[in-house]
């Protein structure tokens, strides 16, 4: 299982209009995951936090709203160790 994200390239992503039900932090997380995921990718909360200048706690608290939002990515809590891993499928 890879814990790092691979760049999704600069492709045009159709589902990046802001979602009114998400906060600014949640929207930043959603855009990051959407942009960086290639089909199925695994992300550690701390790596998302580093990329977005947040804490891993902030990521964990906000990614649940992203997971529940109507978007073209599926987010699943994958790892339950000391560092949470998120499985993102696009």
N, C-alpha and C positions, 0 to 999 in steps of 0.2 A: 504494500500500500504506500503510495507516494504521499508525502506530507507537504510537498511544495507545489505551487501552481505553475503551470506553463502558460506562456503568453498566448492569448487567443488571436493574435494578429490584429490588424486594424480593420477588420471586416465590419460592414454596416450591420448593426444589430437593431432589429425592428422593435424590440420590446423595451426601449429605454425612455419612453415618456414617463415623467414623474407620476407616481401613484399617490393620490391625495391622502390615503390612509397611512402612509409611512412618514415618519419623522425624517429630518435631514440626515441624521446618522444612519438610520435604516436604509434610506435611499442610497447613500454612499456605499454601504455594504452590498446592497442588491446590485448596483452598477458594477462594482468591483468583481463580485462573483460571476456575474453574467459575462463580463468582458474577459475574464481570465480562465474560465472553465472551457475545456475542450471535451465535449461529450460528457464523460464522467471524470471528475477531478476531486481530489481530497485536499482540504485546507485545514490547517491548524489555526485555532483562534488567535494565537499569538502572532502568527505570520500575517493574518488579515489585519490585526491591530497595528503591526509595524508598518504595513503598506499604507494604512489610512490614518496614521497618527492618532490612534485610540489605544485604550488599554484592552487586554484580552477579556476583562470583565465586561467592559462596554460592548464588545463584539458579542459575547455570549448573551447578554441581556437583550440585544437588539436583533440578533439574527433570527430569533423565533418569530418575530413579526414579519421578517422577510420570507421565512419559510411558509407562513400562512397567507401571504399576499398572493393575489391572482397574477402570476407572472410565468414566463416561459422557462423558468428554472425550478428544479425540485431540490430542496435542501433537506438533508436528513442528518440527525445527530448520529455519528458513526462511532466515535471513540469515547470511552468513559474513563480514561486514565486521568492523570493530573493535568494533561493538556487536551482539551476537547478537540476532536477532529470532526469536520463537517464534510459529508459527501454531497457534492453538487453535480446535478445532471442537467444537461441542456439538450 
